[in-house]
């Protein structure tokens, strides 16, 4: 992933069940945990939160963390429809990753494309995001036949097509997410070593850069209610979460731990969930959108850097 921060889009390229060897990259622990514990503060949260740890998908409900998937795969970037009836992940293997779609609680996950025996012919399909109704899917992929950088693919779950066309060796496009009404997507366009905010209509896919990252990189955009959006603003070694308008205006910092990633809106739009390595371990944190002190929800969980939590009301 050219021109990006070392941690951005980090994936753990390890063997799936039945494969030998593998490469361990930062973001996923080699040892697979059998249990995780949330702090007492998490008990008051409403709804269900999904995250990845140790290559497994976990749920956080009523303050309890439960493993939903077995330990014989490496899964990343969980996403769900608004009601949780449709779920999707990246299934990561030897130099490749496929999008898999399943039912509630990530049951019955089935890859949309087959793994390739020759990794040189395979693609990296990463960071899936489902539309609120679960009928459409967007993700980033290097499967394009014309270019080596990642582009954005979007469409009905089984018929995605390329909707962004980054210049080759520019850094590619990253971190797509749907607007709440599914009328469009936002994503990060890496150009000249800067992360810029881009926007495309659905289903036409015509894209335009709406905010350039000349002063700071824009990472992990998360559209929210009432025309608002959260994202990570990174300048130098500091990465904080801000909330502003969809065009990038009116931005205000809401979490300044200096190592914040992957904000996710609460179902009621009042809080933001994110992960941070502040304090030495990558954990789940919560911060009010209106401002306040970020609150740690887990301690020593070592959440995968490629987790990108999902939060639904059910």
WOWOKA-V713288 format. One line per field, one symbol per residue. ss: DSSP state (a for helix, b for strand, c for the rest). phi: phi as a letter, one per 30 degrees, with the letter a starting at -180 (. if undefined). burial: # if it has 9 or more other ideal C-beta (glycine too) atoms within 8 Angstrom, else .. Layout:
ss=???
phi=???
burial=???
//
This chain:
ss=cccccccccccccbcccccccbcccccccccccccccbcaaaaacccbbbbbbccbbbbbbccbbbbcccccccbbbbbbccccccbbbbbbbccbbbbbbbcaaacccbbcccccccaaaccbbbbbbbcccccbbbbbbcccccccccbbbbbbccccbbccccccccccbbbbbbcccccbbbbbbbbccbbbbbbbbcccccbbbbbcccccbbbbbbbcaaabbbbbbbbccbbbbbbbbccccccbbbbcccbbbbbbbcccccbbbbbbccccccbbbbbbccccccbbcbcccccccccccbbbcc
phi=.dicdeddidbccbddejccikcccekbdddcdcabbcdedddddcjbccacbiiccbccbhiccbdccdccbccbhdbbddcidbbabcccbdiaacdbbbcehididbddbddcdcddccbccbhdbcdddicbbbacacdedcbcddbccaleecbdbdcbbdedhdkicahdaddecidabcaccdbhibdcdbbbdbcdidcbdcbccddadcbhdbdbdhicbcacccbiccbccbbaddcididbdcbbdibcbhdbddedicbbcacacejjbdbcbbbdddjldecdcbbidheddcdhebbbdd
burial=##.#...#########..#..#..#.###...#..#.##.##..#.###############.#.#.###...##########.#.##################..#..#.##..#......###########.#.#######....#.#######.#..#.###.#...##########..#.########..#########..#.#.###.#...########...#######....########.#..#.###.##.########.#.#######...#########....#.###..############..
//
